[in-house]
Amino acid sequence: MTRTAARAAVGTAALALVAGCIPSIGGSDDPSTSQQVGRTQLGEEQLRSALPTDEQTPEGFTVDTATESEPPDPESTTYPAVCEDVRLSGKVADELKEHSTGSAKKDYVGPGGLGVLSVEITTYDEEVPSTLFDKAGEALGQCDTFQIIDKYGPSDWKLSPVSLAPVGDRTYGVRVENTTEGDTFQGGVVQVATASLGHNRVHVVHSAGPASKYHSAAVETLLKTTVDNLESL
């Protein structure tokens, strides 16, 4: 497979999980933080300023300015259906999308052009509900393995444990491995992490194919850095 094709396969796998995320759930409800600017509904310039600077790029990655992100498949579903909540794309997530007022995103590429990493901040006209995280946690026990059905066809996925230090109000992270027989991404890994802070949500996705190096620490670093940037506004 060419490097371009490998990156495309990794990116496609990330899209499958782009809405969503696992068993590290935590955070703080300290009332003294309620007046922080980074907890409020933000404008476009504020969102961009909260993204990691080039100097805050995780080790081993470079900022990717060449790749245009393909939007997620709106018809994508899971089997069992409850696993939509595992990837944060269930009913609560759909309702929250209606309150989105803006977002900003930054993409990275791994060593040798293999492996992709992205961070996105989305702001809402209401606080990110705790039920988004609660529903995801409740669904985990039913989704040790599951399928994603999208425009590329069905793909098989297996959950694996991942640790994630809590940041912001609530924190949620997941790692899944592609087990689809004959798939070019078979054996590849996607890790997702999400944190809420008042009206804002930080979402990190890392996708590493079989030929890529998987950087779990980069996910946690990028999530914490971005939440810290929000809290510093």
KESELO-76466 format. One record per atom (N, C-alpha, C): residue in three letters; x, y, z. Coordinates in steps of 0.1 Angstrom, whole numbers, padded with zeros to 4 digits, always signed. Each point is the difference from the previous one (the first is absolute). Example, Ala and Ser with C-alpha at 12.3 -4.5 7.8 and 13.67 -1.06 7.14 Angstrom:
% KESELO-76466
ala+0132-0057+0078 ala-0009+0012+0000 ala+0009+0012+0000 ser-0004+0011-0007 ser+0009+0011+0000 ser-0008+0011+0008 
This chain:
% KESELO-76466
met+0008-0012+0000 met-0008+0012+0000 met+0009+0012+0000 thr-0004+0011-0008 thr+0008+0012+0000 thr-0002+0008+0012 arg+0009+0009+0003 arg-0002+0008+0012 arg-0013+0008+0000 thr-0003+0006-0012 thr-0013+0007-0001 thr-0012-0009+0003 ala+0000-0012-0006 ala-0011-0010+0002 ala+0000-0004+0015 ala+0011-0001+0006 ala+0000-0004+0014 ala-0006+0011+0009 arg+0004+0012-0003 arg-0006+0011+0007 arg-0015+0001-0002 ala-0004-0003-0012 ala-0015+0001-0003 ala-0007-0011+0008 ala+0006-0012+0001 ala-0006-0011+0008 ala-0001+0004+0014 val+0010+0005+0006 val+0000+0005+0014 val-0010+0010+0002 gly-0001+0010-0009 gly-0010+0011+0001 gly-0014-0006+0000 thr-0002-0009-0009 thr-0014-0006-0001 thr-0003-0007+0013 ala+0009-0007+0006 ala-0003-0007+0012 ala-0003+0010+0011 ala+0007+0011+0000 ala-0002+0010+0010 ala-0014+0006-0001 leu-0005+0002-0013 leu-0013+0005-0003 leu-0011-0009+0006 ala+0003-0013+0000 ala-0010-0009+0006 ala-0003+0002+0014 leu+0011+0005+0007 leu-0002+0002+0015 leu+0000+0015+0003 val-0001+0009-0010 val+0002+0014+0002 val-0010+0006+0009 ala-0012-0006+0001 ala-0010+0006+0008 ala+0002-0004+0015 gly+0008-0010+0002 gly+0000-0005+0013 gly+0011-0005+0009 cys-0003-0008+0010 cys+0011-0003+0010 cys-0002-0010+0010 ile+0012-0004+0029 ile+0000-0012+0008 ile+0004+0000+0014 pro+0003-0011+0005 pro-0002-0001+0014 pro+0008+0009+0009 ser+0004+0012-0004 ser+0006+0009+0010 ser-0009+0012+0000 ile-0008+0001+0011 ile-0010+0010+0001 ile+0003+0008+0013 gly+0001+0013-0001 gly+0003+0007+0012 gly-0001+0015-0002 gly+0004+0008+0010 gly+0000+0015-0002 gly-0003+0007+0013 ser-0002+0013-0001 ser-0002+0008+0012 ser-0013+0009-0002 asp-0007+0002+0011 asp-0012+0009-0001 asp+0002+0012+0009 asp+0013+0004+0002 asp+0003+0012+0008 asp-0008+0012-0004 pro-0009+0005+0009 pro-0008+0012-0004 pro+0009+0012-0002 ser+0012+0001+0005 ser+0008+0012-0002 ser+0005+0002-0014 thr-0002-0011-0009 thr+0004+0001-0014 thr-0011+0005-0009 ser-0012+0002+0005 ser-0011+0003-0008 ser+0001+0013-0008 gln+0008+0009+0004 gln+0001+0013-0007 gln+0012+0001-0010 gln+0007-0011-0002 gln+0012+0000-0009 gln-0006+0002-0014 val+0008+0008-0008 val-0004+0003-0014 val+0000-0013-0008 gly+0009-0009+0003 gly+0001-0013-0007 gly-0011-0009+0002 arg-0009+0003+0010 arg-0012-0008+0003 arg-0012+0005-0007 thr+0001+0012-0006 thr-0012+0006-0006 thr+0000-0003-0015 gln-0012+0004-0007 gln-0001-0002-0014 gln+0010+0010-0007 leu+0008-0006-0009 leu+0011+0008-0006 leu-0002+0003-0014 gly+0007+0011-0004 gly+0000+0004-0014 gly+0011-0007-0008 glu+0000+0003-0013 glu+0009-0007-0009 glu+0014+0003+0003 glu+0003+0013+0003 glu+0014+0003+0003 glu+0005-0006+0013 gln-0009+0000+0010 gln+0003-0007+0013 gln+0003-0015-0002 leu-0008-0006-0008 leu+0002-0014-0002 leu+0013-0003-0006 arg+0004+0008-0011 arg+0013-0002-0006 arg+0011+0003+0009 ser-0001+0009+0009 ser+0010+0004+0009 ser+0002-0011+0011 ala-0010-0008+0003 ala+0001-0011+0010 ala+0006-0013-0006 leu+0001-0001-0013 leu+0007-0011-0006 leu+0015+0000+0004 pro+0006-0012+0000 pro+0014+0000+0004 pro+0008+0008-0010 thr+0010+0007+0005 thr+0009+0007-0009 thr+0009-0010-0007 asp+0008+0004-0010 asp+0009-0009-0007 asp+0011-0005+0010 glu+0003+0008+0010 glu+0010-0004+0010 glu-0006-0010+0009 gln-0013-0002+0001 gln-0006-0010+0008 gln-0004-0013-0007 thr+0006-0001-0012 thr-0002-0012-0008 thr+0005-0012+0008 pro-0007-0011+0001 pro+0005-0012+0007 pro+0013-0006-0007 glu+0008-0005+0009 glu+0013-0005-0005 glu-0002-0011-0011 gly+0007+0000-0011 gly-0001-0010-0010 gly-0010+0004-0011 phe-0007+0011+0002 phe-0010+0004-0010 phe+0003+0014-0006 thr-0005+0003-0012 thr+0001+0013-0006 thr-0013+0005-0004 val-0002+0013-0001 val-0013+0005-0004 val-0002-0003-0014 asp-0012-0005-0003 asp-0004-0004-0014 asp-0009+0010-0006 thr+0005+0007-0010 thr-0007+0011-0007 thr-0005-0004-0014 ala+0004-0012-0004 ala-0002-0005-0013 ala-0013-0008-0002 thr-0004-0007+0011 thr-0011-0009-0001 thr-0013+0006+0003 glu-0010-0001-0009 glu-0013+0004+0003 glu-0008-0011+0006 ser-0006+0003+0011 ser-0008-0010+0008 ser-0013-0003-0007 glu-0002-0013-0002 glu-0013-0005-0005 glu-0010+0001+0011 pro-0012+0005-0003 pro-0011+0000+0011 pro-0004-0014+0003 pro-0005-0002+0012 pro-0004-0014+0004 pro-0013-0003-0008 asp-0002-0013-0002 asp-0012-0005-0007 asp-0012+0002+0009 pro-0010+0008-0004 pro-0012+0003+0009 pro-0008-0012+0001 glu+0001-0010-0009 glu-0008-0012+0001 glu+0007-0011+0008 ser+0011+0002+0005 ser+0008-0010+0008 ser-0008-0005+0012 thr+0000-0013+0002 thr-0007-0006+0012 thr+0008-0010+0006 thr-0004-0005+0012 thr+0007-0011+0006 thr-0009-0012+0003 tyr+0006-0011+0002 tyr-0008-0012+0004 tyr+0009-0007+0011 pro-0006-0001+0012 pro-0013+0004+0004 pro-0002+0015+0000 ala-0013+0004-0001 ala-0003+0015-0001 ala+0005+0007+0012 val+0000-0006+0012 val+0004+0007+0012 val+0015+0005-0001 cys+0008-0006-0008 cys+0014+0004-0002 cys+0001+0014-0006 glu-0011+0005-0005 glu+0001+0014-0004 glu+0004+0009+0012 asp-0005-0003+0012 asp+0004+0008+0011 asp+0015-0002+0004 val+0006-0012-0003 val+0014-0002+0003 val+0008+0010-0008 arg-0004+0003-0012 arg+0008+0009-0009 arg-0006+0014+0000 leu-0008+0003+0011 leu-0006+0013+0002 leu-0008+0005-0013 ser-0008-0009-0005 ser-0008+0004-0012 ser-0014-0004+0001 gly-0005-0002+0013 gly-0013-0004+0003 gly-0010+0012+0000 lys-0011-0002+0007 lys-0011+0010+0000 lys+0005+0013+0007 val+0007-0002+0011 val+0004+0012+0008 val+0010+0008-0009 ala+0009-0006-0007 ala+0010+0006-0009 ala-0008+0007-0011 asp-0010-0006-0006 asp-0007+0006-0011 asp-0007+0012+0005 glu-0006+0000+0012 glu-0007+0012+0005 glu+0010+0011+0003 leu+0012-0004+0005 leu+0010+0010+0003 leu+0005+0008-0013 lys+0000-0008-0011 lys+0005+0006-0013 lys-0009+0012-0004 glu-0013-0001+0004 glu-0009+0011-0004 glu+0004+0013+0007 his+0008-0001+0011 his+0004+0012+0008 his+0014+0005-0003 ser+0006-0007-0010 ser+0014+0005-0004 ser+0000+0013-0007 thr+0009+0009+0004 thr+0000+0013-0007 thr+0014+0003-0006 gly+0009-0009+0001 gly+0013+0002-0007 gly+0010-0011+0004 ser+0011-0001-0008 ser+0010-0009+0004 ser+0013+0004-0007 ala+0011-0005+0005 ala+0013+0002-0006 ala+0008-0013+0001 lys+0008-0003-0010 lys+0007-0013+0000 lys+0015+0001-0005 lys+0008-0009+0005 lys+0014+0000-0004 lys+0004-0015-0003 asp+0007-0002-0011 asp+0003-0014-0004 asp+0016-0002+0001 tyr+0004-0012+0003 tyr+0014-0004+0000 tyr+0002-0013-0007 val+0013-0002-0004 val+0003-0012-0006 val+0013-0006+0007 gly+0000-0013+0001 gly+0011-0007+0007 gly+0013-0001-0008 pro+0010-0007+0006 pro+0013-0001-0007 pro-0001-0007-0013 gly+0007+0005-0010 gly-0001-0007-0013 gly-0013+0002-0007 gly-0008+0009+0005 gly-0013+0002-0007 gly-0011-0010+0004 leu+0003-0009+0010 leu-0009-0010+0004 leu-0006+0002+0013 gly-0013-0002+0001 gly-0007+0002+0013 gly-0005+0015+0000 val-0013+0001+0004 val-0006+0014+0001 val-0005+0003+0014 leu+0000+0013+0003 leu-0004+0005+0013 leu-0007+0013-0002 ser-0011+0002+0007 ser-0007+0012-0002 ser-0007+0005+0013 val-0002+0013+0002 val-0006+0005+0011 val-0011+0010-0004 glu-0012+0000+0005 glu-0010+0009-0004 glu-0007+0005+0013 ile-0002+0013+0000 ile-0008+0007+0011 ile-0013+0004-0006 thr-0011-0004+0006 thr-0014+0004-0004 thr-0006+0007+0012 thr-0007+0011-0004 thr-0007+0009+0010 thr-0015-0001-0002 tyr-0007+0001+0011 tyr-0015-0002+0000 tyr-0007+0012+0007 asp-0013+0001-0003 asp-0007+0010+0007 asp-0006-0005+0013 glu+0004-0011+0005 glu-0003-0006+0013 glu+0012-0008+0005 glu+0000-0003+0013 glu+0011-0008+0005 glu+0000-0014-0006 val+0011-0006-0002 val+0001-0014-0004 val-0006-0009+0011 pro-0011-0007-0003 pro-0006-0008+0010 pro+0008-0012+0005 ser-0001-0003+0013 ser+0006-0011+0006 ser-0005-0013-0006 thr-0013+0000-0004 thr-0006-0012-0006 thr+0007-0005-0012 leu+0007+0008-0007 leu+0008-0004-0012 leu+0010-0010+0005 phe+0007+0002+0011 phe+0010-0009+0005 phe-0007-0012+0008 asp-0011+0003+0007 asp-0006-0011+0007 asp-0005-0011-0009 lys-0007+0004-0011 lys-0005-0010-0010 lys+0011-0008-0006 ala+0011+0007-0003 ala+0012-0008-0006 ala+0005-0010+0010 gly+0001+0004+0013 gly+0005-0010+0010 gly-0009-0011+0002 glu-0013+0002-0001 glu-0010-0010+0002 glu+0000-0010-0011 ala+0004+0004-0012 ala+0000-0009-0012 ala+0012-0009-0001 leu+0011+0004+0007 leu+0012-0008-0001 leu-0001-0015+0002 gly-0008-0004+0010 gly-0001-0014+0003 gly-0006-0008-0011 gln-0007+0007-0010 gln-0007-0008-0010 gln+0008+0001-0014 cys+0012+0006+0001 cys+0007+0003-0013 cys+0014-0004+0000 asp+0003-0011+0007 asp+0014-0005-0001 asp+0004-0002-0014 thr-0009-0005-0009 thr+0002+0000-0014 thr-0012+0006-0007 phe+0001+0006-0011 phe-0011+0006-0007 phe+0003+0002-0015 gln-0010+0003-0007 gln+0002+0004-0014 gln-0003+0014-0003 ile+0007+0006-0009 ile-0004+0013-0006 ile-0004-0002-0014 ile-0012+0005-0004 ile-0005-0002-0014 ile-0001+0014-0006 asp+0008+0003-0010 asp+0000+0013-0007 asp+0001-0002-0015 lys+0003+0011-0007 lys+0000-0001-0015 lys+0011-0009-0005 tyr+0010-0004+0008 tyr+0010-0009-0004 tyr-0004-0015+0003 gly-0011-0002+0007 gly-0004-0013+0003 gly+0002-0003+0015 pro-0002-0012+0005 pro+0001-0003+0014 pro+0015-0002+0004 ser+0003+0004+0012 ser+0014-0002+0005 ser-0001-0005+0014 asp+0009-0009+0005 asp-0001-0006+0013 asp+0011+0007+0009 trp-0005+0003+0013 trp+0009+0007+0009 trp+0000-0007+0014 lys+0011+0001+0007 lys+0001-0006+0013 lys+0005+0011+0010 leu-0007+0001+0011 leu+0005+0010+0011 leu+0012-0006+0007 ser+0009+0009+0004 ser+0011-0003+0008 ser+0002+0010+0011 pro+0005-0003+0012 pro+0002+0010+0011 pro+0009+0011-0004 val-0003+0012+0005 val+0009+0011-0001 val-0002+0009+0012 ser+0011+0006+0005 ser-0001+0009+0012 ser+0001+0014-0005 leu-0007+0009+0007 leu+0000+0014-0004 leu-0002+0009+0012 ala+0009+0009+0003 ala-0001+0009+0011 ala-0011+0009-0002 pro-0009+0002+0011 pro-0011+0009-0002 pro+0004+0015-0001 val-0007+0007-0009 val+0003+0014-0002 val-0014+0007-0002 gly-0001+0013+0002 gly-0013+0006-0002 gly-0011-0004+0009 asp-0012+0000-0004 asp-0012-0004+0008 asp-0001-0015-0001 arg-0001-0006-0012 arg-0001-0014-0002 arg+0010-0004-0010 thr+0005-0013+0001 thr+0010-0005-0009 thr-0004-0014-0004 tyr+0002-0003-0013 tyr-0004-0013-0005 tyr+0009-0004-0011 gly+0005-0012+0000 gly+0010-0005-0010 gly-0003-0014-0004 val+0003-0004-0013 val-0001-0013-0004 val+0010-0004-0010 arg+0004-0013+0000 arg+0009-0005-0010 arg-0006-0013-0006 val+0000+0000-0014 val-0006-0012-0006 val+0009-0005-0011 glu+0000-0013-0002 glu+0008-0006-0010 glu-0009-0006-0012 asn+0005+0002-0012 asn-0008-0005-0011 asn+0004-0015-0002 thr-0011-0008+0000 thr+0002-0015-0001 thr-0006-0005-0013 thr-0003+0009-0010 thr-0007-0004-0012 thr+0009-0008-0009 glu-0004-0013-0002 glu+0009-0009-0008 glu+0002+0006-0014 gly+0012+0001-0004 gly+0003+0004-0014 gly+0000+0015-0002 asp-0003+0008+0011 asp+0000+0015-0001 asp+0014+0005-0001 thr+0003+0010-0008 thr+0013+0006+0000 thr+0004+0006+0013 phe-0010+0003+0009 phe+0003+0006+0013 phe-0001-0011+0011 gln-0001-0012-0004 gln-0001-0011+0011 gln+0012+0001+0009 gly-0002+0000+0013 gly+0011+0001+0010 gly+0003+0014+0003 gly-0006+0010-0007 gly+0002+0014+0003 gly-0008+0004+0012 val+0004+0011+0006 val-0006+0004+0013 val-0005+0015-0002 val-0012+0002+0006 val-0005+0014+0001 val-0002+0003+0015 gln+0005+0011+0005 gln-0002+0005+0013 gln-0007+0013+0000 val-0010+0002+0008 val-0007+0012+0001 val-0001+0005+0014 ala+0001+0013+0002 ala-0002+0006+0014 ala-0008+0013-0001 thr-0009+0002+0009 thr-0008+0011+0000 thr+0000+0006+0015 ala+0000+0013+0001 ala-0002+0007+0013 ala-0009+0012-0002 ser-0009+0002+0010 ser-0009+0011+0000 ser+0005+0011+0010 leu-0003+0012-0004 leu+0003+0012+0009 leu-0011+0010-0002 gly-0010+0000+0009 gly-0011+0009-0002 gly-0007-0002-0013 his+0000+0011-0009 his-0007-0001-0013 his+0009-0006-0011 asn+0011-0005+0004 asn+0010-0004-0011 asn+0004-0015+0002 arg+0003-0006-0011 arg+0005-0014+0000 arg+0013-0001-0009 val+0010-0007+0005 val+0012-0002-0007 val+0000-0015-0004 his+0003-0003-0013 his-0001-0013-0005 his+0012-0004-0007 val+0007-0010+0004 val+0013-0004-0006 val-0002-0014-0006 val+0005-0002-0012 val+0000-0013-0007 val+0014-0003-0005 his+0004-0012+0003 his+0013-0005-0005 his-0002-0014-0007 ser+0004-0001-0013 ser-0001-0012-0007 ser+0013-0005-0005 ala+0004-0012+0003 ala+0013-0006-0004 ala-0003-0013-0007 gly+0004-0001-0012 gly-0002-0013-0008 gly+0011-0010+0004 pro-0001-0012-0005 pro+0010-0011+0003 pro+0014+0005-0002 ala+0003+0008-0010 ala+0014+0005-0003 ala+0004+0012+0008 ser-0010+0006+0008 ser+0003+0012+0007 ser+0004-0003+0014 lys+0006+0010+0007 lys+0003-0001+0014 lys-0011+0006+0008 tyr-0005-0007+0009 tyr-0012+0005+0008 tyr+0006+0008+0012 his-0005+0012+0002 his+0005+0010+0010 his-0011+0003+0009 ser-0003-0008+0010 ser-0011+0002+0010 ser+0003+0013+0008 ala+0012+0002+0003 ala+0004+0012+0009 ala-0004+0013-0008 ala+0001+0000-0013 ala-0003+0012-0008 ala-0014+0004+0002 val-0009-0010+0001 val-0015+0003+0002 val-0002+0007+0013 glu+0006-0005+0011 glu-0002+0006+0013 glu+0006+0014+0001 thr+0012+0001-0006 thr+0007+0013+0000 thr-0008+0011-0008 leu-0005-0004-0012 leu-0008+0009-0008 leu-0013+0005+0007 leu-0006-0010+0006 leu-0013+0003+0008 leu+0003+0010+0011 lys+0010-0003+0008 lys+0003+0008+0012 lys+0005+0014-0005 thr+0008+0001-0010 thr+0005+0013-0005 thr-0011+0008-0004 thr-0010-0005-0007 thr-0011+0008-0006 thr-0009+0004+0011 val-0003-0008+0010 val-0009+0004+0011 val+0007+0010+0008 asp+0013-0001+0002 asp+0008+0010+0008 asp-0001+0014-0008 asn+0001-0001-0013 asn-0001+0012-0008 asn-0013+0007+0002 leu-0011-0008+0000 leu-0013+0005+0002 leu-0001+0007+0014 glu+0005-0007+0010 glu-0001+0005+0014 glu+0008+0013+0001 ser+0010+0002-0009 ser+0008+0012+0001 ser-0005+0012-0008 leu-0012-0001-0006 leu-0005+0011-0008 leu-0005+0011+0009 
